[in-house]
Amino acid sequence: MARAPVSESIMHFAPVEQASRFLADNPDIELFELFILDANGVPRGKLLHRDELLAVYQTGRPLPSTILGLTLNGDDVENSGLVWDVGDIDCRAYPLEGSLVRLPWRRVPTAAVQVSMHPNEGLPASIADPRHVLLRTIER
């Protein structure tokens, strides 16, 4: 049975102004750890350069559908429906409001931002996004 995507109106994606303000207030930050938590609580994602951040807030970031269908060791779960069934397509993820933070323990000035799959642009992976699973449960 196919699961309906979460309503876009209840997801709290961050406005681009948050990123603009953060960049202005932190001119030394060079790198950004973009991450999403999988069902096991393992952060998965990409390392971005400073000049890539605003685009993530404006148009999202493509992430492979398999990012939410991995084992604890990072191996594909072949029967997840996110690998061969869909050709490991890219799904769009957007930053969560208030999640952009500086990582002061890093030698190279770095910040982190948590993302979540967009309910529609993130399909089919958004169905496996733990935040969406929780919101669907709450909606029931």
C-alpha positions, 0 to 999 in steps of 0.5 A: 500500500502506497503511503501518502506524502506528508503535507508540505504545510506542516514541514518547517523548511528554513527561509533563505534569509536564515542562510543569508544572515548566517553567512553575513554573521560568520564570514570565516565559515568555509564548509557546511556539513549537510546531513539527514538522519536515517531511520537508524539515527545515522547522519548521512549527507554531503560536504558543501563549500560556502558558495553552495549554501544559498542554493540549498535554501533556494532550490533544495539539494539533490540527494540519492534516494538510497540515502534513506535506504542504507544499513548501519554499515552504509550498504544499500538495502536492496529491497527498500524500493529506493535502489533498483526500483527507481534507479537510485534517483536524486530526491530534493532535500531542504534545510530545516528551520533553525538547524544551521549551526557553527561547529566550533570544534572543527579546525577548518571553520565549518557549520552544519545544517540538517535537511529533510526530504521535500514531501513531493520533490523528495519522492520516493525517498521522502516516504522513508524520511524519519521526520515524515514517518513521525508526522504521518503518525501524528496526522493519524 
